Amino acid sequence: MKSWSLSTRIISSVLMVVILGLLVLSFAVGGFTRYEVTERLDNSLQEVSERLQTAVATRLHDSGAAPSIAWLPEVGPRTLAYQIVDVTGHVVLRSQNAPQDAFERAWRTGFANVPHFRVYVASPVAEKYRVLVGEPTFHRREAVRRAMLISVVPMLLFLPVIWLLVRLIVRRALRPLDRLHDEMRARGSGNLQPIPPLDLPDELISIQRAINTLLARLEAALSTERAFAASAAHELRNPLAALLAQVQMLGRMVPAGSDAYRRVDIIGDRTRRLGRTVEKLLQFSRASSGVAFRRDRFDLLTVVHVLVDDLGHNPHDGRSIGLTPNGVDHIFVHGDMDATGIMLRNLLENALLHGRDSAPVRVAVLPGGGIDITNDCPALPPDVLARLTSPFVRGGSGARGSGLGLAIASNIAAQMDVTLRLRSPLPGSARGFGVCLTFPAAEVA
């Protein structure tokens, strides 16, 4: 699913609405400006024509002047042109920028569009003469265009400023959401403390309260499950230990080699297997309850040395463990030391249980701070290897395991953000099984 940013979506939506609104407003302002400018120019044209009609026509009627051209100073292409036409349509007097023939021969009072001019024909004051005043068309278009540009261009030029302001306002408004997001991310693993007050807006306070309520319930549930796992371990181990002691005492009371002795030996073996299964189930319950969510700094290599020393002094059927530190003295990681010990113990016990008797289990410290555990055994099929971290899945070696060791280790590794990689056969061989642990942000000394 494609990811998206809330701030980007808000900024894009607001800017789209603003831009569309400005475009519509620009068209409206441009049309209104064109209408107003055209109306004002027409009014001016009409006013000039009517005043000129009264003044000039009366004078020509009184003086009977011959047709001539009125040479006016500073007449340019943008200057109004006028004509005084008699009843026969002959131009009696015109400005030097007016054509020789009459603008309009229809003699209708009002506006008319002729080539290159917008003309107004004034209503007659005297029967003998009419005044026609024309405005150059290109000058009118130029005036309309300039007025529209003055009205529209500032709004368009203001768009980048609007974009910056909207972006700044939206990002400032979403800063409380970013702080809430950071606090929620910090509650990922090992930190189930309530989110402190963050000066959030009213819309986010209810979300913060709901998250704090959920965190409190989750903390209570995890604490209850951890307490149950610890109590169950205590309550189950003691009866099993007492039962095993009674079986051992009973074995000393019956003759060795007798049928009763064999039955007592079977009972003792089954009791020990039951004790190991119960212990694994309790470890699996602890791992599932989030025992590895803590983030304390500790030396991983110290835990490895303790486990190798402990399991090495109690060899299983003659098997041993060889540790290769590769010049590394300390590996500092962040996590739960007890959970890490449970994870590594299960991996080492799994390697001892399923490895070949004559081949030791190899534990190598990687340069980047990882731990690699290998043992010699028949290679596992890929489909079995893919399901090996599921509960009660065995590799088919025939050893009496619980099927929970790798599941426990995988669960704890996931909670500690540790990469657990299984491989079989080992590189360069057709046999073997290996587990590689890569710890995040490991500090190697």
PEQUI-V780990 format. One record per residue. N is the residue number from 1. RES is the residue in three letters. NEAR is the number of other ideal C-beta (glycine too) atoms within 12 Angstrom. Layout:
N&RES&NEAR + N&RES&NEAR
//
This chain:
1&MET&3 + 2&LYS&4 + 3&SER&7 + 4&TRP&12 + 5&SER&16 + 6&LEU&18 + 7&SER&23 + 8&THR&17 + 9&ARG&15 + 10&ILE&22 + 11&ILE&28 + 12&SER&19 + 13&SER&17 + 14&VAL&23 + 15&LEU&25 + 16&MET&18 + 17&VAL&16 + 18&VAL&26 + 19&ILE&23 + 20&LEU&15 + 21&GLY&18 + 22&LEU&26 + 23&LEU&18 + 24&VAL&16 + 25&LEU&22 + 26&SER&25 + 27&PHE&19 + 28&ALA&18 + 29&VAL&26 + 30&GLY&27 + 31&GLY&19 + 32&PHE&19 + 33&THR&26 + 34&ARG&25 + 35&TYR&18 + 36&GLU&19 + 37&VAL&28 + 38&THR&26 + 39&GLU&18 + 40&ARG&19 + 41&LEU&31 + 42&ASP&26 + 43&ASN&17 + 44&SER&22 + 45&LEU&36 + 46&GLN&28 + 47&GLU&18 + 48&VAL&28 + 49&SER&40 + 50&GLU&27 + 51&ARG&21 + 52&LEU&34 + 53&GLN&33 + 54&THR&23 + 55&ALA&22 + 56&VAL&34 + 57&ALA&34 + 58&THR&21 + 59&ARG&22 + 60&LEU&29 + 61&HIS&24 + 62&ASP&13 + 63&SER&14 + 64&GLY&12 + 65&ALA&19 + 66&ALA&12 + 67&PRO&19 + 68&SER&15 + 69&ILE&22 + 70&ALA&24 + 71&TRP&13 + 72&LEU&17 + 73&PRO&9 + 74&GLU&11 + 75&VAL&19 + 76&GLY&15 + 77&PRO&17 + 78&ARG&18 + 79&THR&21 + 80&LEU&35 + 81&ALA&41 + 82&TYR&43 + 83&GLN&43 + 84&ILE&43 + 85&VAL&37 + 86&ASP&27 + 87&VAL&18 + 88&THR&14 + 89&GLY&19 + 90&HIS&20 + 91&VAL&31 + 92&VAL&33 + 93&LEU&35 + 94&ARG&32 + 95&SER&33 + 96&GLN&21 + 97&ASN&27 + 98&ALA&34 + 99&PRO&24 + 100&GLN&17 + 101&ASP&17 + 102&ALA&33 + 103&PHE&40 + 104&GLU&31 + 105&ARG&20 + 106&ALA&17 + 107&TRP&24 + 108&ARG&17 + 109&THR&21 + 110&GLY&20 + 111&PHE&28 + 112&ALA&25 + 113&ASN&19 + 114&VAL&25 + 115&PRO&15 + 116&HIS&20 + 117&PHE&34 + 118&ARG&34 + 119&VAL&41 + 120&TYR&38 + 121&VAL&35 + 122&ALA&37 + 123&SER&20 + 124&PRO&25 + 125&VAL&24 + 126&ALA&23 + 127&GLU&13 + 128&LYS&23 + 129&TYR&39 + 130&ARG&43 + 131&VAL&47 + 132&LEU&51 + 133&VAL&40 + 134&GLY&38 + 135&GLU&40 + 136&PRO&29 + 137&THR&22 + 138&PHE&17 + 139&HIS&26 + 140&ARG&30 + 141&ARG&20 + 142&GLU&18 + 143&ALA&26 + 144&VAL&29 + 145&ARG&20 + 146&ARG&18 + 147&ALA&26 + 148&MET&28 + 149&LEU&21 + 150&ILE&18 + 151&SER&25 + 152&VAL&27 + 153&VAL&19 + 154&PRO&16 + 155&MET&26 + 156&LEU&23 + 157&LEU&14 + 158&PHE&19 + 159&LEU&24 + 160&PRO&15 + 161&VAL&17 + 162&ILE&23 + 163&TRP&20 + 164&LEU&15 + 165&LEU&18 + 166&VAL&27 + 167&ARG&22 + 168&LEU&17 + 169&ILE&19 + 170&VAL&25 + 171&ARG&20 + 172&ARG&17 + 173&ALA&21 + 174&LEU&25 + 175&ARG&20 + 176&PRO&24 + 177&LEU&26 + 178&ASP&21 + 179&ARG&21 + 180&LEU&31 + 181&HIS&23 + 182&ASP&16 + 183&GLU&26 + 184&MET&25 + 185&ARG&14 + 186&ALA&20 + 187&ARG&26 + 188&GLY&17 + 189&SER&26 + 190&GLY&23 + 191&ASN&19 + 192&LEU&26 + 193&GLN&16 + 194&PRO&23 + 195&ILE&30 + 196&PRO&16 + 197&PRO&15 + 198&LEU&24 + 199&ASP&13 + 200&LEU&25 + 201&PRO&18 + 202&ASP&11 + 203&GLU&13 + 204&LEU&26 + 205&ILE&19 + 206&SER&14 + 207&ILE&22 + 208&GLN&29 + 209&ARG&19 + 210&ALA&17 + 211&ILE&28 + 212&ASN&25 + 213&THR&16 + 214&LEU&19 + 215&LEU&24 + 216&ALA&19 + 217&ARG&16 + 218&LEU&23 + 219&GLU&23 + 220&ALA&15 + 221&ALA&18 + 222&LEU&27 + 223&SER&19 + 224&THR&16 + 225&GLU&23 + 226&ARG&28 + 227&ALA&18 + 228&PHE&20 + 229&ALA&28 + 230&ALA&21 + 231&SER&17 + 232&ALA&24 + 233&ALA&25 + 234&HIS&17 + 235&GLU&16 + 236&LEU&25 + 237&ARG&22 + 238&ASN&16 + 239&PRO&18 + 240&LEU&27 + 241&ALA&21 + 242&ALA&16 + 243&LEU&22 + 244&LEU&26 + 245&ALA&18 + 246&GLN&18 + 247&VAL&28 + 248&GLN&21 + 249&MET&15 + 250&LEU&19 + 251&GLY&25 + 252&ARG&16 + 253&MET&14 + 254&VAL&20 + 255&PRO&12 + 256&ALA&13 + 257&GLY&11 + 258&SER&13 + 259&ASP&12 + 260&ALA&18 + 261&TYR&20 + 262&ARG&16 + 263&ARG&16 + 264&VAL&26 + 265&ASP&22 + 266&ILE&16 + 267&ILE&23 + 268&GLY&26 + 269&ASP&19 + 270&ARG&19 + 271&THR&27 + 272&ARG&22 + 273&ARG&20 + 274&LEU&24 + 275&GLY&27 + 276&ARG&28 + 277&THR&24 + 278&VAL&29 + 279&GLU&30 + 280&LYS&33 + 281&LEU&27 + 282&LEU&32 + 283&GLN&37 + 284&PHE&35 + 285&SER&30 + 286&ARG&36 + 287&ALA&38 + 288&SER&28 + 289&SER&29 + 290&GLY&30 + 291&VAL&35 + 292&ALA&37 + 293&PHE&32 + 294&ARG&24 + 295&ARG&26 + 296&ASP&19 + 297&ARG&19 + 298&PHE&27 + 299&ASP&26 + 300&LEU&43 + 301&LEU&34 + 302&THR&23 + 303&VAL&33 + 304&VAL&42 + 305&HIS&25 + 306&VAL&23 + 307&LEU&33 + 308&VAL&36 + 309&ASP&17 + 310&ASP&19 + 311&LEU&32 + 312&GLY&22 + 313&HIS&12 + 314&ASN&18 + 315&PRO&20 + 316&HIS&27 + 317&ASP&15 + 318&GLY&13 + 319&ARG&29 + 320&SER&27 + 321&ILE&34 + 322&GLY&24 + 323&LEU&27 + 324&THR&22 + 325&PRO&25 + 326&ASN&20 + 327&GLY&14 + 328&VAL&27 + 329&ASP&18 + 330&HIS&22 + 331&ILE&35 + 332&PHE&23 + 333&VAL&38 + 334&HIS&27 + 335&GLY&38 + 336&ASP&32 + 337&MET&28 + 338&ASP&25 + 339&ALA&38 + 340&THR&41 + 341&GLY&32 + 342&ILE&36 + 343&MET&46 + 344&LEU&45 + 345&ARG&32 + 346&ASN&41 + 347&LEU&47 + 348&LEU&44 + 349&GLU&39 + 350&ASN&42 + 351&ALA&45 + 352&LEU&40 + 353&LEU&35 + 354&HIS&39 + 355&GLY&37 + 356&ARG&25 + 357&ASP&19 + 358&SER&13 + 359&ALA&24 + 360&PRO&27 + 361&VAL&40 + 362&ARG&30 + 363&VAL&38 + 364&ALA&27 + 365&VAL&32 + 366&LEU&28 + 367&PRO&17 + 368&GLY&22 + 369&GLY&32 + 370&GLY&31 + 371&ILE&46 + 372&ASP&35 + 373&ILE&46 + 374&THR&36 + 375&ASN&43 + 376&ASP&28 + 377&CYS&32 + 378&PRO&23 + 379&ALA&24 + 380&LEU&29 + 381&PRO&15 + 382&PRO&13 + 383&ASP&13 + 384&VAL&21 + 385&LEU&23 + 386&ALA&16 + 387&ARG&21 + 388&LEU&36 + 389&THR&32 + 390&SER&22 + 391&PRO&25 + 392&PHE&19 + 393&VAL&24 + 394&ARG&24 + 395&GLY&32 + 396&GLY&21 + 397&SER&26 + 398&GLY&11 + 399&ALA&26 + 400&ARG&18 + 401&GLY&30 + 402&SER&29 + 403&GLY&29 + 404&LEU&35 + 405&GLY&43 + 406&LEU&45 + 407&ALA&33 + 408&ILE&42 + 409&ALA&42 + 410&SER&33 + 411&ASN&32 + 412&ILE&41 + 413&ALA&36 + 414&ALA&23 + 415&GLN&31 + 416&MET&41 + 417&ASP&24 + 418&VAL&35 + 419&THR&21 + 420&LEU&33 + 421&ARG&25 + 422&LEU&35 + 423&ARG&25 + 424&SER&34 + 425&PRO&22 + 426&LEU&26 + 427&PRO&14 + 428&GLY&10 + 429&SER&18 + 430&ALA&13 + 431&ARG&23 + 432&GLY&29 + 433&PHE&40 + 434&GLY&37 + 435&VAL&41 + 436&CYS&30 + 437&LEU&40 + 438&THR&24 + 439&PHE&36 + 440&PRO&20 + 441&ALA&19 + 442&ALA&32 + 443&GLU&20 + 444&VAL&24 + 445&ALA&17
//
